[in-house]
């Protein structure tokens, strides 16, 4: 952001930057993605998305399901990415981040004591909250009611050091 974005206009906190425009994203060289810790698969997805950025931005005027369908047309953007994007861009209160590594276990543990819940079980547990399922998951996450840890945290790899 600091290298390719611009400082935020107006009275903004120091260090706040605006996202680069699609053309700038497209011109970022591959080694910069690597240094930033972004693997080739993810950077390729970003580059495919910036090629159709104007059409993706039009999705804000659509209902969340149609907007998600439009995002899914870009190879590399699946249900998790579209849900996370639309939750933030549109405030979609019912889109659940299906495919998340930790979320089903956290929701399963909080609502049913089942730390091994999968996406299907999570959606079943969230059914009573239809229309507000994303908000329900956020409240569960904010509650701090998560399954106890069974092992030390995994140390994430540093792709930029390769």
N, C-alpha and C positions, 0 to 999 in steps of 0.2 A: 504494500500500500504506500509506504513512504517513498519508495523508489519510482513507482509508476503512477501513483495517484497524485492528487493535488490537495493542498491544505484546504480545509473546509472554509467556505465563505462566511462572512458576517461575524458576529461575536460568538465564536466557538471555542471550546476548551483547547488549550495548547496540545498539539500532537494529534488532533482529529483530522482525518483525511477523507476525501471523497474517492469512491471507486473510480478506476480508470474507465474510459469509454471503450466500446467494443473494439475499435481499431487498435487502440493501445494494447489491449489484452492480446490481440492477434499478432502483434509485433514483438511480444516478449520471447526472447530466444530460449531454446530448450535447456541450456545450461543454467539459466536463471530459475526455471522451474525446479530443476534438480537441486540447486543450492537452497531453495526455499523448502525442500523436503517434500515436494509434490512428485509422485511417480508419473511415468509416461501415460498410464491409462487415465488417470485423473486429469492431467493437463490436456490430453487429447479430447476428453469430454468437454472441458472448458472451451477449447478452440472450436469444437463443433457447435457449441451453444452460441458463441459470439458471432458465428457466421449467420445465424438466424435470430439474432438478438431483437431486432425490431418486431418480428412475429411473436417472439416469446413475451416481450413487454406488452403486447396486445392482450395477453391472457389475463391481465389484471381486470379487464372489463367482463370476463366470463365468470360463470359460476365455478366453484372450486373443482368439481368433477371434470368439467370441460377444460379448465386450465391445466389440471393434472394430465389429462389425455394429450394436450398439446405438448407439454414438457416431455412426456414419454416418447414422443416422436424423435427426440434427439437420442441417438445411441449413447448409452452410458448413463442416462438419467432414468432411474427406476422409481418404484413406489416410495422408498425412503427419502430420496433426494427431492422428489416432487412434494411430498408431505412437508418436509422441513422448510422448503422454499415457500410454499403457499401459506404455511402457518405464519411466517414472518412477513411476507409481502402482502398477504390479503387478510391476515388475522383469521384464517379458516379455523373455526372452533371445533370442527368435528373430524378433521383429518388426523389420523393416527400414524405415527412413524413405524409402519410395518417393515420388518427387516432389520430393525435395530438389534444390536447384539445383546444389550443389557435390559432394555425396556420391558420385554415380556416377563422376565424373571422378577423385576422390581414390582410391576403391576400385579403379577400373580401372587407374590409374597404379601403385598400390602392388602389385597382384597380377599385372598383365599388361603394364605399361608403356604402357597406353592411356588417355591423358588425355581422350579423346573418348567414353568409355563412356557409354551411356545406362542407364536403369533395368533394361532386359531384360539387358544385358550384365553389369551389376553383380550381378543376382540369379543369373545363370549362374556368375559367378566365385565367388559366396558359397555355391553349392550344396554344396561339400564340408563346409561348416560348418553344415549343417542342424541346427536345434535350438539353435544358438548364434550365429546370423548377426548379431544386433544387437551381441553382445559382440565378435564379430570386427571389425565396423565401428568400434567404440569403440577397440579396440586399434590398428587401422590409423590412426585419427585421432590417438591419443596417441603413435604412433610418430614423427610428424612427417614421414613420407615422403609428401609432397604434390608435385604437379606444380609446376615452377618458374613463377613469375609471368611473364605476357607483356605486361602493361600496368600502369600505376598503379592503385591501388585506386579504386573508384568512390566518390564522395562521396555518402552517403545524403542524401536530401531531408529537410527538417524540416517535417512537416505541421503541427506546432503553430505555426509562424511564419506560416502562410498567413492 
